[in-house]
Amino acid sequence: MPSTTELIKELREKTGAGIMECKRAVEDAVGDLIKAEQLIKERGLAMAEKKKDREAGQGLIESYVHAGRIGAMIELNCETDFVAKTPEFQQLVKDLAMQVAASSPRYVSREEVPAAELEAEREIYRKQALQSGKPEKVIERIVEGQVERFYKDVCLLEQPFLKQPERTVKEILQEAIVRFGVNVTVRRFARFGLGETATKESPAGGAPGA
């Protein structure tokens, strides 16, 4: 059976949480790694929720260019300059710039999607469901499922994270909040494609990772 130290190390590698947080989780889970990982996730969500409204005035702006044809810039904020200068934070903002270039989001979060655009999408999905002969009682459920897929296409926080597709960008940012102990939030981004007539840029204003 792995020692407590080995369990803490493995849990930290899996979750990115701090040593003391992993130690508490392993102890509370009585050595059950799966349960400890779940505790880290639950506590991380709680911590992220508590910190999401805190002022994040520091951070970094990072860019990514692919083959001279696609480029992206993103501003990732945090609460302290100390955190912004850590290699982990710098790597995260680089990864997110790459995410924007590769996945073409239009908004940071679902809250930024204009109500008129969302309603137009709903109407399209509703008409498609009616034309396919679906029963009236299941149409709204179908529409809501399509809306969730729409969010995953256009909202950065809802997208699968490129390096870990089984997790969303939002989950990665929530873990960053736990790991750094401060609020971490995407403020805005812009994406450029060679020959495009307009720049894809998210509205400024920021969206918390939680």
Salt bridges, closest charged atoms under 4 A:
GLU10 OE2 - LYS14 NZ 3.86
GLU21 OE1 - ARG24 NH2 2.91
GLU27 OE2 - LYS23 NZ 2.57
ASP28 OD2 - ARG43 NH2 2.60
GLU37 OE1 - LYS14 NZ 3.97
GLU49 OE2 - LYS52 NZ 3.07
GLU75 OE1 - ARG187 NE 3.86
GLU75 OE1 - ARG188 NE 2.91
GLU79 OE1 - ARG54 NH2 2.89
ASP81 OD2 - LYS85 NZ 3.00
ASP95 OD1 - LYS163 NZ 2.99
GLU117 OE2 - ARG106 NH2 2.02
GLU123 OE1 - ARG126 NH1 3.08
GLU140 OE2 - ARG126 NE 3.07
GLU144 OE2 - ARG122 NH1 2.26
GLU148 OE1 - ARG110 NH2 2.91
GLU158 OE2 - ARG110 NE 3.10
GLU175 OE2 - ARG167 NH2 2.21
GLU196 OE2 - ARG191 NH1 3.60
